[in-house]
Amino acid sequence: MTDTPHALPPAHALRPGACLGWLAHGWRLFLRAPARWAVIALIFVLILAVLGFVPLVGWAISLVGLPVLTAGLLMVADDAAAGRAVRIDGLFDGLRRDAGKHVMVGICYLVGGLLSAFVAAAIGGSAALTGALIGPLAAAGLTAGGVMIASIVFMALWIGLMMALWYAPALVVFHQAEPVAALRHSASACLHNLPVFFVLALCLYVLGWLAMLPAGLGMLVLVPVVAGAQHAAYLDTFGNRPALPPPDESV
């Protein structure tokens, strides 16, 4: 495997409706091998769920593991888009190529989430404390206002974190980018095309609720569709990818 990363490509300007084409691309990839994709999605969901049940640290392990599994989903989508077979074990390709970088992306994601929560809690807590020092009526008003402001701040920081994470696994997979550079470049690309990601967020919100209606079985379709959409988003934003290095067969 080469240790020399490719230069990160600039982000193209996209029209707001481009994300609809990404989702359509994901749907087409799913239809090429729906049974295999459904199995991959089931394994993906089960792994994250099982990790989440680990006492005390399960939620943290899940956050760290998410980019690793996302990298695998992207490589499966890349194979499907190229007309190659959809491999169930492709979900674990993130462990075969640049595993350390994917884990580091996950650690950055975890740290970013913790910092976002800390900042929001500090804002809410300081407002409540100030109100308590002034008086009971002021405490109620300041606490309510503090909670509202803290929620808005947390949501804004979390959205920024999602933007940093959206392209990062693809940049590591296809360009062997360093984790922090991938996160920065991803956030910059998303900010460069903010209307697209506003529409995408609305679409994913609606699709997420619809996927949960039939006892959550819709996730077996939604996970592959989102993986395909993420693959299409990468190609649409950055252009054709360079050739992949060979996997580490020892993993």
N, C-alpha and C positions, 0 to 999 in steps of 0.2 A: 504494500500500500504506500502511495506517495505521501510524503509529509509536507509537500509544498501546496498550500491552499491556492485556489484560483482567486483572481481579483473579483471582488463582489461587483456585480453589474448594477448600473443605475436603474431606478424604477421608472417605468413608463407611465405617462398620464392615461388614466382610464375613464371611460364614461360611467355615470352612476349605475346604469343598468347592467354593467359587465358581470356582476355577481350572479345574475340570472343564468347567464351562459355557463358560469362555473358550476352551478348546481345541476344544470342540464348535463354537463360533461360528467359529473359524478353519477348521475342517474344512468347514463349510457354505459359507464364502466361497470356499474352494479349489474345491469342486465346481461352483460357478457358472461357472467358466472355467478348468478344470484345465490346458489346454494353455498358455494365456497366463500363468498363474501359474507353471507349470514353467519357461517361458522367462525370466520375471522372476527366479526363484530361481537359474537357471543363470547369468544375467548378474551377479547379486549375488555369488555364490560366486566366479565368475571374476575379477571386479574386485578383490575382497579378496585372492584368491590371487596375482594379478599384482602388486598393490601390495606384497604381502609379499615378493616376489622382488627388489624394488629393493635393491641393495646397501646395507648399513649402516643405512639409515633406513626400509626397507620395512615392518618391523613397526610402527614408529611411525606411518607414514602410514596403515597399515591401521586402527590404533586411532582415529586422528583421523577417518578416513573413515567408520567404522562408524555413528556417529549420523546422518551426512548421508544415507546409504543407508537407514537405519532409518526416517528421517522420510519418505522416498519410499515405502517399503513401507506405512507407516501411512496415507498419503494414498491409495494404491491400495486398501487395505482399507476405508477410509472410503467411497470411490467404490462399491466392490462392495457394502458394507452398505446403501448408499442406492439400490441398483438401477441404478447407472450402469455403463458399460462398464469393464472392467479394461484399463487402458492400459499397454502394456509400457514406454513412455517415462515413465510415472508414477513409476518407480523413481528418476528424477532430479528429482522435484519438490522434494526437499530443497535442490537448487541454485537453484530458482526462487523459493522462499519462505524468507526469513530465512537464507540460506546462511551468512552470517557467524556467526550465533548457533549454528547446528548445528556448524560447524567449531570454535567456541569450546567447545561441550560436549565435542567430541572431544578437544580439547587438555586440558581439565580431566580427562577420562578417562585420557589418557596420563600426565599429571602425577601423578594419583592412583595409577596402576599403578606408576610409577617410585618414588614415595614408599613404597608398600607393600613393594616389593622391597627398597628401601634399609633400611627399618626391620627387616624380617626378616633381611636379611644382617647388619646391625649386631648383632642379638641372637645369631645363630649364631656370628658371628666373635668377639664378645666372650667367649662361653662357651668357644670353642676356645682363645683366647689365655689366658684365666684358667687353663684346664687345663694348658696348656703350661708356664706359669710354676710350677705346683704340682708336676707330675711326670707321667710317661707314663701311669700308671694313671688318675690323675685326668683327664688330657687326654682319654682315650678316653671316660670316663663323661660328662664335661662336654660334649664335642663331640656325643655322641649325644643327650644331653638338650637341648643348645642347638639342634640341628637340628630336634628334635621341637617344641620351643617356637616356634622361628622359623617352622616350617611351619604351626602352628596360628594364630600371629599373622597370617601372610600370608593364610591362608584367610579369617580373620575380616575383615581389611581388604578383601580382594577381594570378599567377599560384600557388605560395606557399599558398595563401589564399584558393584557390580551393581544394588543397590537404588537408588542415586542415578541410575543410568542407565536404569532400567526405564521410568519415566514421562517422563523429561526430554525426549526428542524430541517426544512428544505434547503436552506442556505448551508447548513452543516453537511447534509447528505450530498448535495450536488456541487458544492463549492469548497467543501472541507473548511468552512469558515470557523474561526475561533468563536467560542460561545458568546462572549460579551459583544464582539463585533457583529455576530449574527443577530443578536437581540436588538442592538442599536439600529442596524440596517433595516430590520423588519419594522421597527417602530417608525423609522423615517419614511419607509415606503407606504405604510398605512396612513400616516399624516399627510403624505403627498397626494393620497387618493381618499380623503376622508369621506366624501359623499358615497363612494362605493361601499365603504365599510359600514356606514350608517344603514344603507339599504340591506346589506348582508346580515347585519345584526338583527334587523326586524324580521327578515326571512327565517333566520335560524331560530329566533324566539318562537315564531309561529310553528315552524316545523318541529321544534322540540316538544311543544305542548301536544301536537298531534301525534307524535311518536309515542308519547306516554299514555295515550288514551287506551289502546288495546293491551292493557296490562304490561306496558313497557315494551311490547314485542316490536313496535315500530323502530326501536333503537337498532334492531338487526338490519334495518334498511338505512336509517339515518346516518349511522357511523360510516358505512361505506360511501354514501353520497357526499358526506362532508369531507371525507378523505379525498375523493375524486375532485371535489370543488377546491380543496386546498392545493391539489396538484395543478389544476387548471389555473388557479389564481397565481401560483408561482410562475408558470409559463407565460401567462398573460402580462404579468407585471415586469418580469425580468428577461423574457425571451427564452430561446432554446438553451438547454442546460449542457454543460460539458460532459464528456464521458465519465462514467463512474469508475473509481478504482476497484480492484478486485476485493471481495470480502475476506475477512479474517476467518478462515475455515476452522481455526482452533476453538472458536467460541461455540 
